[in-house]
Amino acid sequence: LPKSTTLTDVQLYVNGLPFILDRELLASKSAKVAAILDENPNQDLSYFLRDISPDTETFELVLRFCHGFEPQISTENVIPIIGLADYLEMTEAHCRNNLLRRALIFFEQEVLPSWNETIKALRVADDFLQQAVQLGLVDACFRSLIEKAVADPHLLGAPMKNLSCDEDSEDADDAYRPNARRKLFVIDWKSEDLTVLSLQLFDATIRSMNQHGVPPEFVASSVCQYTKRWVLSSTVGDETVSIYKRKTQRDVLEAVEKLLPYERGLVPCTLLFEMLRYAIVLEASSDCRTGFEIRIGKQLDQATVRDLLIPSQGYAKEVQYDIECLRRILRNFCGSYSPSSQFPGYIKVAELIEKFLAEIAADIDLKVNTFLSIVEMSAEVPTVTQRNSDGIYMAIDIYFHKHRYLTESEREQVCRVLDCRKLSLEACEHAARNERLPLRVVVQALFAAQLHIRDTITREVALFPDDKMIVKEEMEEEEVAAEDEAMVIKEMKIMSNKVMELERECLVMRKELQKSCSLQQHNNHNDKNKQKNEKPSMWKEMKRKFGCITSIHDCNCQVKKKKVHP
């Protein structure tokens, strides 16, 4: 404004900038200034704005209005104008068609009916928050936003897609989808999100929406968008981030953790893990980290191996992964569901831990104690899954392959968590030939393989109950045939021994008979004719059969004729 030299002029300082204005013009619109001048016409007004700190643009707009110019009210300046006009008491009681009434009409007719305009006005109110709250402007904005969010939750953003959550999510999503007519005819159907608000205003807005029944999946979507904008957009662990920004991010995370619902499936598990990593790096409060761990535990079956790779932030550099954090998350998972419920997530979590083991087992710097701690975590999953231990065996085999320097005692220590009885037949056969395993484990694997084979045969037989008797009879017949065969073999051996003994005796007798026959042959020559006419005795016949004599005459050797009495 141009400087004036009249006696009624007064110089004011607003944010260090001087403004020269006419007392009478200001008093004609402001009841506050008029009351001061009525009490003391010479009152110094240079510091009467010390209780309020308006911005220069707003104050200049008020001065222009006092000089008769039409006020240029907009969404961005309506709340500051209302605040300053209220402080100056620019009411209808003092002057008709005054500035306060004009600003309030604009606020009610142009700002509150629109989602986008309400958010824009509320964002500016942060600089005059205390006065805006006292005037009820903030509450009016909250009521407007809540009313619209209840009618159309999609204004907060679409629910986050979670492939592992319940199938009913799509139906719930369709129930709140705005129709095409609304998108076509409403100018601001592409909504402004709440991420532009300060943390204090955003926190108050979300709390009000939770209290008034806005669907939690849409509230969670808005909260996650806010977190991505103010925290997750920066690189985790970036050392170039200023201390002030780190504190701001930490405050946002701690506030967001309290705003997020605890229901399963509303926030993707991967996003919760990312928030937890930032909370650890930014050194958020223990309550904040615990809250994220509890939410992750409720849906751990939806996590991936990459999610579990939480680096340790302690001073012990030999520990690469935050094992205690993973252990707490696993305990939260087991505590959220009863083992008797046969929750299918148990199997997924068991598989997840095994895949995680296989992933980190190849880390050459992974210590034995750390590896054992993670293996022992898998034992905390209830045994209702009835799963084999093939995944654990595979991880141990990978760990031994990448850590060939391990001593025999260290290998024994690692293998003590392996139960060979829970290995499949294929794993047992592989373990039985695995040179990297201790001998004790190899023997146990061989024994377990035999048990598997026996159980397999038993199950195969049990699959055919109608043929059970036939199989039993066939087995009995085979047993009888085997016994008969053994008896025949035994008798044949006995007969063979007897034949061999008889052959030896016959050979001896033959030699003796041949010797006797050769000595007496010449004495029996005269009786040759007589011997032919006589029938040989049984003894002679026997000698002839054994080959001791060659003719009937030879049978009479050394045998005297018995005298026959007449």
C-alpha positions in Angstrom: 0.0 0.0 0.0 1.3 3.5 -0.7 2.6 5.4 2.3 0.3 8.2 3.7 1.3 11.3 5.5 -2.0 12.1 7.2 -2.2 12.2 11.0 -4.6 9.3 11.1 -2.0 6.9 9.5 -0.4 4.2 11.7 2.5 2.0 10.9 2.2 -1.7 11.7 4.8 -4.5 11.5 3.7 -7.9 10.3 6.3 -10.6 10.2 8.9 -7.8 10.2 7.4 -6.0 7.3 6.0 -2.4 7.8 2.4 -1.6 6.8 1.0 1.9 6.9 -2.8 2.1 7.2 -5.6 4.6 8.1 -6.9 4.3 11.6 -10.4 5.4 10.7 -10.7 3.0 7.8 -9.5 0.1 9.9 -11.8 1.1 12.8 -14.8 1.3 10.4 -14.4 -2.5 9.7 -12.9 -3.7 13.0 -14.8 -3.5 16.2 -11.6 -4.3 18.1 -9.7 -1.3 16.7 -12.7 1.0 17.2 -13.0 0.0 20.8 -9.3 0.8 21.4 -9.5 4.2 19.7 -12.7 5.1 21.5 -10.9 4.4 24.8 -7.8 6.3 23.8 -7.7 8.1 20.4 -3.9 8.4 20.6 -3.3 4.7 21.4 -0.3 3.3 19.7 -1.6 0.5 17.4 1.8 -0.6 16.1 1.9 -3.7 18.3 -1.8 -4.6 18.7 -1.3 -7.7 16.4 1.3 -9.2 18.7 -1.2 -11.8 19.9 -1.7 -13.1 16.4 0.8 -13.7 13.6 -1.0 -13.4 10.3 0.9 -13.9 7.1 1.6 -10.8 5.0 -0.7 -11.9 2.1 -3.7 -12.3 4.4 -3.0 -9.0 6.2 -2.7 -7.1 2.9 -6.0 -8.6 1.7 -7.7 -7.4 4.9 -6.3 -3.9 4.4 -7.5 -3.8 0.8 -11.0 -4.8 2.0 -10.8 -1.9 4.5 -10.0 0.4 1.6 -13.1 -0.8 -0.3 -11.6 -3.5 -2.6 -13.5 -6.7 -3.1 -11.8 -9.5 -1.1 -10.2 -12.3 -3.1 -11.2 -15.3 -1.0 -9.9 -18.8 -2.0 -9.7 -22.2 -0.5 -6.0 -21.6 0.4 -6.6 -18.4 2.3 -10.1 -18.7 3.7 -9.1 -20.1 7.1 -6.4 -17.5 7.7 -8.9 -14.7 6.7 -11.5 -16.1 9.1 -8.9 -16.2 11.8 -7.7 -12.6 11.3 -11.2 -11.3 10.7 -12.4 -12.9 13.9 -9.4 -11.4 15.9 -10.2 -8.0 14.5 -13.9 -8.5 15.2 -15.0 -7.7 11.7 -18.5 -8.8 12.4 -22.0 -7.9 11.0 -22.8 -6.2 14.3 -20.1 -3.6 13.6 -20.5 -3.3 9.9 -22.9 -4.8 7.4 -21.5 -7.2 4.8 -18.3 -7.4 6.8 -15.3 -9.7 6.0 -15.9 -12.4 8.6 -19.4 -13.2 7.3 -18.2 -13.3 3.7 -15.3 -15.7 4.6 -17.6 -18.0 6.6 -20.1 -18.1 3.7 -17.3 -19.1 1.3 -16.1 -21.7 3.7 -19.5 -23.3 4.1 -20.6 -23.1 0.5 -17.3 -23.6 -1.5 -15.0 -25.6 0.8 -17.0 -28.0 3.0 -19.1 -29.6 0.3 -16.0 -30.7 -1.6 -13.6 -33.4 -0.5 -10.6 -31.9 -2.3 -11.3 -28.3 -1.2 -11.7 -29.4 2.4 -8.3 -31.1 2.4 -6.7 -28.1 0.7 -8.1 -25.7 3.3 -7.2 -28.1 6.2 -3.6 -28.3 5.0 -3.3 -24.5 5.3 -4.9 -24.5 8.7 -1.8 -26.1 10.2 -0.1 -22.7 10.4 -3.0 -21.3 12.5 -4.0 -24.6 14.1 -4.8 -23.3 17.6 -7.0 -20.5 16.4 -8.7 -22.7 13.8 -9.5 -25.3 16.4 -10.9 -22.7 18.8 -13.2 -21.3 16.0 -14.4 -24.9 15.1 -13.0 -24.8 11.6 -11.0 -28.0 12.1 -13.9 -29.9 13.5 -16.1 -28.7 10.6 -13.5 -30.0 8.2 -13.3 -33.4 10.0 -17.1 -33.8 10.0 -17.2 -33.0 6.3 -14.4 -35.6 5.5 -15.9 -38.3 7.7 -19.4 -37.8 6.2 -18.0 -38.2 2.7 -15.7 -41.1 3.6 -18.6 -43.1 5.1 -20.6 -42.5 2.0 -17.7 -43.4 -0.4 -14.7 -45.0 1.3 -12.8 -45.0 -2.0 -12.1 -41.4 -1.4 -9.4 -42.6 1.0 -7.9 -44.8 -1.7 -8.6 -48.4 -2.9 -7.8 -51.2 -0.5 -4.4 -52.7 -1.0 -4.4 -55.9 -3.0 -3.4 -58.9 -0.9 -3.5 -62.2 -2.8 -3.3 -64.2 0.4 -6.2 -62.6 2.2 -9.8 -63.8 2.3 -11.8 -64.2 -0.9 -14.5 -61.9 0.4 -12.3 -58.9 -0.1 -13.4 -58.4 -3.7 -17.0 -58.4 -2.7 -16.3 -55.8 0.0 -14.4 -53.7 -2.6 -17.3 -53.8 -5.0 -19.7 -52.7 -2.3 -18.0 -49.3 -1.9 -17.1 -48.7 -5.6 -18.6 -45.4 -6.8 -20.8 -45.6 -9.8 -19.9 -44.3 -13.3 -22.5 -41.5 -13.0 -20.8 -40.1 -9.9 -17.4 -40.1 -11.6 -18.9 -38.5 -14.7 -20.7 -35.5 -13.2 -18.7 -34.7 -10.0 -15.9 -32.5 -10.9 -13.5 -33.6 -8.1 -14.2 -37.4 -8.3 -10.4 -38.0 -8.5 -9.9 -37.4 -4.9 -7.2 -35.6 -3.1 -5.5 -37.9 -0.6 -4.9 -37.1 3.0 -1.1 -37.5 2.7 -0.7 -33.7 2.2 -1.8 -33.1 5.8 0.6 -32.6 8.7 1.0 -35.5 11.0 -1.1 -33.8 13.8 -4.0 -33.2 11.4 -3.7 -36.6 9.7 -3.6 -38.4 13.0 -6.8 -36.6 14.3 -8.6 -37.2 11.0 -7.9 -41.0 10.9 -8.9 -41.4 14.6 -12.2 -39.7 13.9 -12.8 -41.9 10.9 -12.1 -45.0 13.0 -14.6 -43.8 15.6 -17.3 -43.2 13.0 -17.2 -46.6 11.4 -15.3 -46.0 8.2 -14.3 -49.4 6.8 -10.9 -50.4 8.2 -9.5 -51.6 4.9 -9.8 -48.1 3.4 -8.4 -46.5 6.5 -5.5 -48.8 6.4 -4.9 -47.9 2.7 -4.8 -44.2 3.6 -2.4 -44.8 6.5 -0.1 -46.8 4.3 -0.1 -44.1 1.6 0.9 -41.6 4.2 3.7 -43.8 5.4 5.0 -44.3 1.9 5.1 -40.6 1.2 6.8 -39.4 4.4 8.9 -42.4 5.5 9.3 -45.2 2.9 10.1 -42.9 0.0 13.7 -42.4 1.4 16.3 -45.1 1.4 16.5 -47.1 4.6 19.7 -46.4 6.5 20.7 -43.4 4.4 23.4 -41.7 6.3 22.9 -38.4 4.5 19.4 -37.9 6.0 19.5 -35.0 8.5 18.8 -35.6 12.2 15.6 -33.5 11.9 14.2 -35.6 9.0 15.1 -38.8 10.9 13.1 -37.5 13.9 10.2 -36.6 11.7 10.2 -40.0 10.1 10.4 -41.7 13.5 7.4 -39.6 14.7 5.4 -40.6 11.7 6.2 -44.3 12.1 5.2 -44.3 15.8 2.0 -42.5 15.0 1.2 -44.8 12.0 1.7 -47.9 14.1 -1.1 -46.7 16.5 -3.4 -45.9 13.6 -3.1 -49.2 11.7 -5.8 -51.8 12.4 -4.8 -55.2 13.9 -7.1 -57.2 11.6 -5.4 -59.8 9.4 -5.0 -59.1 5.7 -5.7 -55.4 5.7 -2.0 -54.5 5.2 0.3 -56.6 3.0 2.8 -58.6 5.1 5.7 -57.3 2.9 4.7 -53.7 3.7 4.6 -54.4 7.4 8.1 -55.9 7.2 9.3 -52.8 5.4 7.8 -50.6 8.1 9.5 -52.7 10.8 12.9 -52.4 9.1 12.5 -48.6 9.1 11.4 -48.6 12.7 14.5 -50.6 13.7 16.9 -48.3 11.7 15.2 -45.1 12.9 15.3 -46.4 16.5 11.6 -46.1 17.0 10.1 -46.9 20.4 9.9 -50.6 21.5 6.1 -50.3 21.6 6.2 -49.3 17.9 8.4 -52.2 16.9 6.3 -54.6 19.0 3.1 -53.4 17.3 4.5 -54.2 13.9 5.8 -57.6 15.0 2.3 -58.5 16.4 0.6 -57.5 13.1 3.2 -59.5 11.1 2.7 -62.5 13.4 -1.0 -62.6 12.6 -0.3 -63.1 8.9 3.2 -64.6 8.8 1.9 -67.3 6.4 1.7 -64.5 3.8 5.3 -63.5 4.1 8.2 -64.3 1.7 11.7 -65.4 2.3 12.9 -61.9 1.3 10.7 -60.4 4.1 12.5 -62.5 6.7 16.0 -61.1 5.8 16.0 -58.5 8.6 19.6 -57.3 9.1 20.8 -57.0 12.7 21.4 -53.4 13.9 23.4 -54.3 17.0 27.0 -53.8 17.6 27.8 -57.5 17.3 28.7 -57.5 13.6 29.1 -61.3 13.6 25.3 -61.7 13.8 24.0 -60.8 10.3 20.3 -61.4 10.9 18.0 -60.3 13.7 17.2 -63.7 15.0 15.4 -62.5 18.1 13.1 -60.4 16.1 12.2 -63.4 13.9 11.7 -65.5 17.0 9.3 -63.0 18.5 7.3 -62.8 15.2 7.1 -66.6 15.1 5.9 -66.8 18.7 3.2 -64.1 17.9 2.1 -66.3 15.0 1.9 -69.4 17.1 0.1 -67.5 19.8 -2.5 -66.1 17.4 -3.9 -69.5 16.4 -4.7 -72.7 18.3 -2.8 -75.8 17.1 -6.1 -77.7 17.3 -7.7 -75.4 14.7 -5.6 -77.1 12.0 -4.9 -73.7 10.6 -3.4 -74.2 7.0 -1.0 -71.4 7.7 1.1 -73.7 9.9 2.2 -75.6 6.8 3.0 -72.4 4.9 5.1 -71.0 7.8 7.0 -74.3 8.2 7.8 -74.2 4.5 8.7 -70.5 4.8 11.2 -71.2 7.6 12.8 -74.0 5.6 13.2 -71.9 2.5 14.7 -69.1 4.6 17.2 -71.6 6.0 18.1 -72.8 2.5 18.5 -69.1 1.5 20.9 -68.1 4.3 22.7 -71.5 4.5 24.8 -70.4 1.5 26.1 -67.4 3.4 29.8 -68.2 4.0 29.9 -65.8 7.0 26.9 -67.4 8.7 28.0 -68.7 12.1 27.0 -72.1 13.5 25.1 -70.7 16.4 23.1 -68.4 14.2 22.2 -71.2 11.9 21.2 -73.4 14.8 19.1 -70.7 16.3 17.1 -70.4 13.0 16.7 -74.2 12.7 15.4 -74.4 16.3 12.8 -71.8 15.4 11.2 -74.2 13.0 10.6 -76.5 16.0 8.3 -73.9 17.5 5.8 -74.5 14.7 3.2 -76.9 16.1 3.7 -80.6 15.1 0.1 -80.8 13.8 1.5 -80.1 10.3 3.0 -83.7 10.2 5.6 -82.4 7.8 8.8 -84.2 7.0 12.2 -82.7 7.7 13.4 -82.7 4.1 13.7 -78.9 4.0 15.8 -78.8 7.1 18.0 -81.6 5.8 18.5 -79.7 2.5 19.5 -76.5 4.4 22.0 -78.5 6.5 23.5 -80.1 3.4 23.9 -76.7 1.8 25.4 -75.3 4.9 27.9 -78.2 5.1 28.7 -77.7 1.4 29.5 -74.0 1.8 31.3 -74.4 5.1 33.7 -77.3 4.5 36.0 -76.0 7.3 33.6 -77.2 10.0 35.0 -79.7 12.5 33.4 -83.1 13.2 32.0 -81.8 16.5 30.5 -78.8 14.8 28.8 -81.0 12.3 27.5 -83.2 15.1 26.2 -80.1 16.8 24.3 -79.0 13.6 22.9 -82.4 13.0 21.5 -82.8 16.4 18.4 -80.8 15.3 17.8 -83.3 12.4 15.3 -86.1 13.1 16.0 -88.8 10.5 12.7 -90.5 11.3 10.9 -87.5 9.7 12.9 -87.7 6.5 11.3 -89.0 3.3 12.6 -92.2 1.7 14.4 -90.2 -1.0 16.0 -87.9 1.6 17.1 -91.0 3.6 18.7 -92.5 0.6 20.5 -89.3 -0.2 21.7 -88.9 3.4 23.0 -92.5 3.5 25.3 -91.6 0.6 26.2 -88.1 1.9 29.9 -88.0 2.8 29.5 -84.6 4.5 27.3 -86.0 7.2 28.7 -87.5 10.4 28.7 -91.3 10.5 26.0 -91.4 13.2 23.6 -89.6 11.0 24.3 -91.8 8.1 23.5 -94.9 10.1 20.3 -93.3 11.4 19.4 -92.5 7.8 20.0 -96.1 6.7 17.8 -97.4 9.6 15.1 -94.8 8.7 15.1 -95.9 5.1 14.5 -99.6 6.1 11.6 -98.5 8.3 10.2 -96.5 5.3 10.4 -99.6 3.1 8.7 -101.8 5.7 5.9 -99.3 6.2 5.5 -98.9 2.4 5.0 -102.7 2.0 2.6 -102.8 4.9 0.5 -100.0 3.4 0.5 -101.6 0.0 -0.8 -104.8 1.4 -3.4 -103.0 3.4 -4.7 -101.3 0.3 -6.2 -104.7 -0.9 -8.2 -106.1 2.0 -10.1 -108.6 -0.2 -6.9 -110.3 -1.3 -5.5 -110.5 2.2 -6.4 -114.1 2.7 -5.0 -115.0 -0.7 -1.8 -113.3 0.0 -1.6 -115.0 3.4 -2.3 -118.5 1.8 0.3 -117.8 -0.8 2.8 -116.9 1.8 2.0 -120.0 3.8 2.4 -122.2 0.7 5.7 -120.6 0.0 6.8 -121.3 3.6 5.7 -125.0 3.4 7.4 -125.4 0.0 10.5 -123.9 1.4 10.4 -126.3 4.4 9.9 -129.3 2.1 12.7 -128.2 -0.1 15.0 -127.9 2.9 14.0 -131.4 4.1 14.6 -133.0 0.7 18.0 -131.3 0.5 18.8 -132.6 4.0 17.8 -136.2 3.1 19.8 -136.0 -0.1 22.8 -135.0 1.8 22.4 -137.9 4.2 21.9 -140.4 1.3 24.9 -138.9 -0.5 27.1 -139.5 2.6 25.8 -143.1 2.9 26.5 -143.8 -0.8 30.0 -142.4 -0.4 30.7 -144.6 2.6 29.3 -147.7 0.9 31.5 -147.0 -2.2 34.5 -146.8 0.1 33.7 -150.2 1.7 33.0 -151.8 -1.6 36.3 -150.6 -2.9 38.1 -152.2 0.0 36.3 -155.5 -0.3 37.0 -155.6 -4.0 40.7 -155.2 -3.5 40.8 -158.0 -0.9 38.7 -160.4 -3.1 40.9 -159.7 -6.1 44.0 -160.5 -4.1 42.5 -163.8 -2.7 41.4 -164.9 -6.1 44.7 -164.4 -7.7 46.5 -166.7 -5.1 44.1 -169.6 -5.3 43.3 -169.6 -8.9 45.8 -172.3 -9.8 44.4 -174.7 -7.2 40.9 -174.6 -8.6 41.7 -175.4 -12.2 40.8 -179.1 -11.8 37.4 -178.5 -10.6 36.4 -176.3 -13.4 34.0 -178.6 -15.1 32.3 -179.5 -11.9 31.7 -175.9 -11.0 29.9 -175.3 -14.2 27.3 -177.9 -13.4 26.5 -176.5 -9.9 24.4 -173.6 -9.2 26.4 -170.8 -7.5 25.6 -169.8 -4.0 24.4 -166.4 -2.9 27.9 -165.4 -1.7 29.3 -166.3 -5.0 26.7 -164.5 -6.9 27.4 -161.4 -4.8 31.1 -161.6 -5.5 30.4 -161.9 -9.2 28.2 -158.8 -9.1 30.9 -156.7 -7.5 33.4 -157.8 -10.2 35.6 -159.9 -8.0 35.3 -162.9 -10.2 35.1 -163.2 -14.0 33.5 -166.7 -14.3 31.6 -169.3 -12.5 34.8 -171.2 -11.9 36.3 -168.4 -10.0 33.6 -168.6 -7.5 34.9 -171.9 -6.2 38.3 -170.6 -5.1 39.2 -171.5 -1.5 35.8 -173.1 -1.0 35.7 -176.8 -0.2 33.0 -179.0 -1.4 30.7 -180.2 1.2 30.5 -183.9 1.3 27.1 -185.1 0.6 26.0 -188.2 2.4 24.2 -190.8 0.5 
